[in-house]
Every structure is written in structure tokens, then in C-alpha cells.
Amino acid sequence: MRQNPTEAEDRLWQALRSRRFENTKFRRQVPIGPYVVDFVCPAAKLVIEIDGSQHADNVEYDTRRSEFLAGKGYRVIRFWNNDVLQSLDGVYQAIEIAFRGD
């Protein structure tokens, strides 16, 4: 598990923690099978991943990871660090849509 979150992860965590989103519990850096996800809402079976530039080279790994999580019943949404840092409101709206299952 990563001890030091990126700036984007920290910023999103501040928006999700302490039931600030839809009065729902999110957890961060949670192991699910062989993977550690950035954020998860167990009640909604929703995983949120915040990706940096290293993920551009790891598409195959990220695909396997997302497929594994989907097989466990989780919906996975991904955002780039820049999305969170430059448009947190847009990211928040996308999470709301995923949360509702739209």
C-alpha cells in the first residue's frame, strides 16, 4: 500500500471521506484480491482509480485488474490525476452518475 498519496488522490479523498459524498462510506487503499484499489464504496460496489502517467504504459495490467474487479461485482471508474486537479467538480459529477448506476 502506498503511504504517501498523490496530490490528486488526496484532493479526491477530501471530497469523499467522512461520508461527504451522498452520506456514503468510502475507504481508501483497500485490498481486493491481489490488488489495492485507490477508493472503494463497498455499499455501492464502486471502485475509483486515480491514474498518473505511469498507467499509460500499463494498459494491459489495468485492463486485467478492472476485469478482475468486475468479476467480483465492482464497477470501476478511472480518472487521470490532471482530471482531479483541474476539474474536481467534473470528476465529482462523473462519480455521482456512476454511483447512481446511470
C-alpha positions as CSV (number, residue, x, y, z in Angstrom):
1,M,0.0,0.0,0.0
2,R,1.2,3.5,-0.8
3,Q,1.9,5.5,2.3
4,N,2.0,8.9,0.5
5,P,-1.0,9.7,-1.7
6,T,-0.6,11.8,-4.7
7,E,-1.9,15.3,-4.7
8,A,-4.9,14.2,-6.8
9,E,-5.7,11.2,-4.5
10,D,-5.5,13.5,-1.5
11,R,-7.8,16.1,-3.1
12,L,-10.4,13.5,-4.1
13,W,-10.2,11.8,-0.7
14,Q,-11.0,15.2,1.0
15,A,-14.2,15.2,-1.1
16,L,-15.2,11.6,-0.3
17,R,-14.1,11.0,3.2
18,S,-16.3,11.1,6.3
19,R,-19.4,10.4,4.4
20,R,-19.2,13.7,2.4
21,F,-20.4,12.1,-0.7
22,E,-24.1,11.0,-0.6
23,N,-23.6,10.3,3.1
24,T,-21.9,7.1,2.0
25,K,-18.8,5.4,3.4
26,F,-15.7,5.4,1.1
27,R,-12.4,3.7,2.0
28,R,-9.0,4.3,0.5
29,Q,-6.1,2.0,-0.3
30,V,-8.2,-1.2,0.1
31,P,-7.0,-4.6,-0.9
32,I,-9.5,-6.6,-3.1
33,G,-8.0,-9.9,-4.1
34,P,-4.4,-9.3,-5.3
35,Y,-5.0,-5.6,-5.9
36,V,-5.1,-2.5,-3.8
37,V,-7.7,0.0,-5.1
38,D,-7.4,3.7,-4.5
39,F,-11.0,4.2,-3.3
40,V,-14.0,1.9,-2.8
41,C,-17.6,2.4,-1.7
42,P,-18.5,-1.2,-0.5
43,A,-22.2,-0.4,-0.3
44,A,-22.3,0.7,-4.0
45,K,-19.6,-1.8,-5.1
46,L,-17.9,1.2,-6.8
47,V,-14.1,1.4,-7.2
48,I,-12.5,4.7,-8.1
49,E,-9.0,4.7,-9.5
50,I,-6.8,7.8,-10.0
51,D,-4.2,7.2,-12.6
52,G,-0.9,9.0,-13.2
53,S,1.2,8.9,-16.4
54,Q,2.7,5.5,-15.5
55,H,-0.7,4.0,-16.3
56,A,-0.4,4.9,-20.0
57,D,2.3,2.2,-20.2
58,N,0.3,-0.3,-18.2
59,V,-3.0,-0.6,-20.1
60,E,-2.9,-4.4,-20.2
61,Y,-2.4,-4.6,-16.4
62,D,-5.1,-2.1,-15.8
63,T,-7.5,-4.0,-18.1
64,R,-6.8,-7.3,-16.2
65,R,-7.3,-5.5,-12.9
66,S,-10.6,-3.9,-14.0
67,E,-11.8,-7.3,-15.3
68,F,-11.0,-9.0,-12.0
69,L,-12.8,-6.3,-10.0
70,A,-15.8,-6.5,-12.4
71,G,-15.8,-10.3,-11.8
72,K,-16.2,-9.6,-8.1
73,G,-19.2,-7.3,-8.8
74,Y,-17.4,-3.9,-8.7
75,R,-17.9,-1.1,-11.2
76,V,-14.6,0.6,-11.8
77,I,-14.2,4.2,-12.9
78,R,-10.9,5.8,-13.7
79,F,-9.7,9.4,-13.7
80,W,-6.3,10.9,-14.7
81,N,-4.5,12.9,-12.0
82,N,-5.0,16.0,-14.2
83,D,-8.8,15.5,-14.3
84,V,-8.9,15.6,-10.5
85,L,-6.6,18.5,-10.2
86,Q,-8.1,20.6,-12.9
87,S,-11.8,19.7,-12.8
88,L,-12.7,18.2,-9.4
89,D,-16.4,19.3,-10.0
90,G,-16.5,17.3,-13.3
91,V,-14.9,14.2,-11.6
92,Y,-17.5,14.5,-8.7
93,Q,-20.3,14.7,-11.2
94,A,-19.0,11.6,-13.0
95,I,-18.8,9.8,-9.7
96,E,-22.4,10.8,-8.9
97,I,-23.5,9.3,-12.3
98,A,-21.6,6.0,-11.6
99,F,-22.9,5.9,-8.1
100,R,-26.5,6.0,-9.3
101,G,-25.6,3.4,-11.9
102,D,-26.6,5.6,-14.9
